[in-house]
Amino acid sequence: MRETPTGSPVGVDDPFDHAGVCDHLTDDGRCRFALTRAGDDPEFAAERRAADYDCIAAAEGCEFGDCPHYRSTTDGRECRRCGLESVRMAHDDSRPLLEEHHLSYGDSGLGGAPDADTSHEITVALCRWCHAKIHNSFARVDDDAEPDPEAIAAREQRRAKEGFEMEFATARERRDDGSG
């Protein structure tokens, strides 16, 4: 199983098994990195410009991992391991239910130099409880897991607060004296 630069497990053998489409891929199949960050890698940008900015993975026989700037980060909507859904509270400083979990650190400076197999940033969303289990034990991202009871309680507490904030009251109901 892969490990973080500090030696704790990341919960997968191959990060690419859990990676999605590249974050730099535009809706029309072009490479946003080459279009907007040409100065960061002029040689790469020139190659993409010569290919009408087509994504490398669009080429015959290529995959996203073949691109030196491939990055797949999570949308953070539900835990990849147990399925716990995110409930975000606006204007609230409480810790989120879901966290970004790095399967591969790439060259983003998150703890040392990457090796050839982990040169791309790949993240998935995990609830705080699954995240701790993966880093503190041999739990895996693809385990068949149920949400932790504490996670369900935290989610339901947030949903109740959200429901309370969404309640509708007429102006008459909100008036202190209740008279019309």
C-alpha positions as CSV (number, residue, x, y, z in Angstrom):
1,M,0.0,0.0,0.0
2,R,1.2,3.5,-0.8
3,E,2.4,5.7,2.0
4,T,2.5,9.5,2.7
5,P,5.9,11.1,2.9
6,T,5.7,10.7,6.7
7,G,5.0,7.0,6.4
8,S,1.3,6.6,7.2
9,P,-0.8,4.6,4.7
10,V,-2.9,6.3,2.1
11,G,-5.3,3.4,1.7
12,V,-4.6,2.4,-1.9
13,D,-2.1,0.4,-4.0
14,D,-2.5,2.5,-7.2
15,P,-3.8,6.1,-6.9
16,F,-4.8,6.0,-10.6
17,D,-7.5,3.4,-9.8
18,H,-9.3,6.1,-7.9
19,A,-8.5,9.1,-10.0
20,G,-11.0,10.9,-12.2
21,V,-10.7,13.2,-15.2
22,C,-8.0,15.8,-15.1
23,D,-8.9,19.1,-13.3
24,H,-7.3,20.9,-16.3
25,L,-9.6,19.4,-18.9
26,T,-12.0,21.8,-20.4
27,D,-15.5,20.9,-21.6
28,D,-14.4,21.0,-25.2
29,G,-11.4,18.6,-24.6
30,R,-8.6,21.1,-24.4
31,C,-5.9,21.5,-21.8
32,R,-6.6,24.5,-19.5
33,F,-3.1,24.2,-18.0
34,A,-1.5,25.0,-21.4
35,L,-4.1,27.7,-22.1
36,T,-3.7,29.6,-18.8
37,R,-0.3,28.7,-17.4
38,A,1.9,28.5,-20.4
39,G,4.7,30.3,-18.6
40,D,4.9,27.5,-16.0
41,D,6.0,25.0,-18.6
42,P,6.6,26.7,-22.0
43,E,7.8,23.5,-23.7
44,F,4.6,21.7,-22.7
45,A,2.4,24.7,-23.7
46,A,4.1,24.8,-27.1
47,E,3.4,21.1,-27.7
48,R,-0.2,21.6,-26.7
49,R,-0.5,24.7,-28.9
50,A,0.8,22.8,-31.9
51,A,-1.9,20.1,-31.2
52,D,-4.6,22.9,-31.0
53,Y,-4.4,22.6,-27.1
54,D,-6.0,19.1,-27.2
55,C,-5.7,17.2,-24.0
56,I,-2.9,14.5,-24.0
57,A,-5.4,11.9,-23.0
58,A,-7.4,12.6,-26.1
59,A,-4.6,11.2,-28.2
60,E,-4.8,7.6,-29.4
61,G,-3.6,5.2,-26.8
62,C,-2.9,7.8,-24.1
63,E,-4.4,8.1,-20.6
64,F,-4.6,11.0,-18.2
65,G,-1.6,9.7,-16.2
66,D,0.6,10.2,-19.3
67,C,0.3,14.0,-18.9
68,P,3.0,15.6,-16.7
69,H,0.5,18.1,-15.4
70,Y,-2.4,15.7,-14.7
71,R,-4.2,16.5,-11.5
72,S,-7.4,15.0,-10.2
73,T,-8.8,16.5,-7.0
74,T,-12.1,15.7,-5.2
75,D,-15.4,17.6,-5.4
76,G,-15.9,16.8,-1.7
77,R,-19.6,15.9,-1.9
78,E,-19.5,12.4,-0.2
79,C,-17.0,10.1,1.5
80,R,-15.4,7.8,-1.1
81,R,-15.1,5.0,1.5
82,C,-18.4,5.0,3.5
83,G,-20.7,7.3,1.4
84,L,-21.4,9.9,4.1
85,E,-22.7,13.0,2.4
86,S,-21.4,16.4,3.1
87,V,-23.6,19.0,4.9
88,R,-21.9,22.4,4.8
89,M,-23.1,25.1,7.1
90,A,-22.8,28.7,5.8
91,H,-21.2,31.2,8.1
92,D,-20.2,28.5,10.5
93,D,-16.6,27.8,11.7
94,S,-17.2,24.1,12.6
95,R,-14.9,21.5,11.1
96,P,-16.2,20.0,7.8
97,L,-17.5,16.5,7.8
98,L,-15.4,15.6,4.7
99,E,-11.7,16.2,4.2
100,E,-9.5,16.1,1.2
101,H,-7.3,12.9,1.3
102,H,-4.2,12.7,-0.8
103,L,-3.6,9.4,-2.6
104,S,-0.6,10.9,-4.4
105,Y,1.2,14.1,-3.5
106,G,2.7,15.1,-6.8
107,D,5.2,17.9,-6.8
108,S,3.0,20.3,-4.8
109,G,5.5,20.4,-2.0
110,L,3.3,18.4,0.4
111,G,6.1,16.6,2.1
112,G,9.1,15.9,0.0
113,A,10.1,15.0,-3.5
114,P,7.8,12.7,-5.4
115,D,8.9,9.5,-7.0
116,A,8.0,8.5,-10.6
117,D,4.9,6.7,-9.6
118,T,3.4,9.5,-7.5
119,S,4.2,12.6,-9.6
120,H,0.5,13.6,-10.0
121,E,-1.7,15.1,-7.3
122,I,-4.7,12.8,-6.8
123,T,-7.2,13.4,-4.0
124,V,-10.5,11.9,-2.9
125,A,-13.0,13.0,-0.2
126,L,-13.1,11.1,3.0
127,C,-15.1,11.8,6.1
128,R,-13.0,12.7,9.2
129,W,-13.7,9.2,10.6
130,C,-12.6,7.2,7.6
131,H,-9.7,9.6,7.1
132,A,-8.4,8.8,10.5
133,K,-8.9,5.0,10.1
134,I,-6.9,5.0,6.8
135,H,-4.0,7.0,8.3
136,N,-4.0,5.1,11.6
137,S,-4.5,1.6,10.5
138,F,-4.6,-0.7,7.4
139,A,-8.1,0.5,6.4
140,R,-8.4,1.0,2.6
141,V,-10.3,3.6,0.5
142,D,-12.2,0.8,-1.3
143,D,-13.3,-1.1,1.8
144,D,-17.0,-1.9,2.0
145,A,-17.6,0.4,5.0
146,E,-20.6,2.0,6.7
147,P,-20.5,5.5,8.2
148,D,-19.3,5.7,11.7
149,P,-22.1,6.3,14.2
150,E,-20.4,9.6,15.3
151,A,-20.3,10.7,11.7
152,I,-24.0,10.0,11.2
153,A,-24.8,11.9,14.5
154,A,-22.7,14.9,13.3
155,R,-24.4,14.9,9.9
156,E,-27.9,14.7,11.4
157,Q,-27.1,17.5,13.9
158,R,-26.1,19.7,10.9
159,R,-29.2,18.7,9.0
160,A,-31.4,19.7,11.9
161,K,-29.7,23.0,12.2
162,E,-30.0,23.6,8.5
163,G,-33.7,22.7,8.7
164,F,-34.3,25.1,11.6
165,E,-32.6,27.9,9.6
166,M,-34.7,27.2,6.6
167,E,-38.1,27.3,8.4
168,F,-40.4,29.9,7.1
169,A,-42.4,32.2,9.3
170,T,-44.7,35.0,8.2
171,A,-44.2,38.6,9.3
172,R,-47.3,38.2,11.6
173,E,-45.8,35.1,13.2
174,R,-42.5,36.9,13.8
175,R,-44.0,39.9,15.5
176,D,-43.5,39.9,19.2
177,D,-47.0,40.8,20.1
178,G,-48.8,38.5,17.6
179,S,-51.5,41.0,16.8
180,G,-52.4,42.0,13.3
